[in-house]
Amino acid sequence: MLLWSIARASAFVAFAAYTFVIAWGMLIAARVMRPAAAAVAAHRFLSSLGLVAIATHVAALLLDSYAKVDLPMLAGIGARPSLIPGVVALWLCIALPLSFRLRKAKWISQKVWRRFHWMGYAVWVAALVHGIAAGTDTGSPFAIAAYSGAVGVVALAGLYRIGAVRRRKPVVATR
């Protein structure tokens, strides 16, 4: 029972961390956060916190015999359909920080890295779908509030980001 509780709690911690990673990233891109270096450091910290929570979530599920999760499922082999979005989110969460290292090492260009970084949105959506579909707490008031609040936070940050892009674009006069 302890492992199951750890798995559930770490899942919510991971989802909360990635919700704020996404929102914080959009606000950085909208140039709300200055100086940018401090804001990026917080973005990376939240991302690292999310990775630790995911590792805890996966380890607890692998160790819990009640959960019936085994190693091949981490590659999507034999996984229930509700677990597949979680598998996708897991591997993208690992790939995104690695892409940053590849960019720093100049193995990929800034342009390639930026395009790949858009996968962060896919991580968040996949985690949301996985949590709703596979989560045992999905119908609880806490989970409903957490998922609704997360959608609200990401939507507000997204709207602000879109507005910031529109404000920065020069207006071209036409006849």
Number of C-alpha atoms within 10 A of each C-alpha: 8 9 19 17 13 17 25 19 15 21 22 20 18 24 23 21 21 26 28 21 26 23 23 23 22 22 18 19 14 19 15 15 16 10 10 13 11 11 18 17 11 16 21 16 14 21 22 18 18 25 19 15 23 24 17 20 23 21 15 21 21 19 15 17 12 11 13 11 20 17 12 10 16 19 14 16 11 14 17 11 12 15 23 22 22 25 20 18 25 20 13 20 22 12 16 19 16 12 18 17 14 15 17 13 10 10 11 14 13 14 10 11 18 13 10 15 17 11 16 19 17 16 25 25 17 21 25 21 19 20 23 17 15 17 17 11 13 16 11 10 10 11 17 14 13 16 21 11 14 20 16 13 16 20 13 14 20 18 11 17 21 13 12 17 12 11 11 9 8 7 8 5 5 4 2
